[in-house]
């Protein structure tokens, strides 16, 4: 029991450190200090910083999957589900401190591990969207198409409408976002 608690204590401390300082500036000494354990305790669970970071990313990916699955209602139309999943995932992404810090570190310093971490997290979202597009194709809600390409376009369009557009335009309301999303994609894909 105590071994599991120590491991979780180390993971929580590492998540806090990566969220505060980013990947590059986080050290095992900082993690040990935040966790209130000796550095050797960390190494009983994780061989190095990279392995510790990967485990944290794995946990965040599981959180993203559960958020997406929670939003899917099979009795609802595909585009309703899609909007709800993207809203929930992007809200999680914008509020999760690790996402925010990794995005900042990637943008400001181009740290390869921050870039790779963001790519891994984004791929989880894209794989989920791809499965949902394939489900919609199989159920006649969406025209036959390359689900991988469509998923990427949907995700990027949603990011543009919800976040990037805000830099040059008054933020859109949820209704406007839904309307533009429907205009750009649904009318071209719906059966």
ZITA-V602237 format. One line per field, one symbol per residue. ss: DSSP state (H for helix, E for strand, C for the rest). phi: phi as a letter, one per 20 degrees, with the letter a starting at -180 (. if undefined). psi: psi as a letter, one per 20 degrees, with the letter a starting at -180 (. if undefined). Layout:
ss->???
phi->???
psi->???
This chain:
ss->CHHHHHHHHHHHHHHHHHHHHHHHHCCHHHHHHHHCCCHHHHHHHCCCHHHHHHHHHHHHHHHHHHHHHHHCCCCCCHHHHHHHHHHHHHHHHHHCHHHHHHHHHHHHHCCHHHHHHHHHHHHHHHHHHHHHHHHHHHCCCECCCCHHHHHHHHHHHHHHHHCHHHHCCCCCCHHHHHHHHHHHHHHHHEC
phi->.fffffffffffffgffffednfgefcffffffffmcfggffffdcfafffffffffgffffffffffffefcfedfgfffgffffgffffgffefgfgffffffffecmggffffffffffffffffffffffffffdmecfgaffffffffgfffffffecffffcbggefgffffffgfgfdffedff
psi->ghggggghggggggggghhgirggiprhggggghilrqhhggihhphrhghgghhgggghhhggghgghhipoiiqqghgggggggggghggghiohgggghgghgghikpghgggggggghhggghggghhggghghjjhqqprohggggggggggggghhghhhhjqppqrhggggghggghgghhhq.
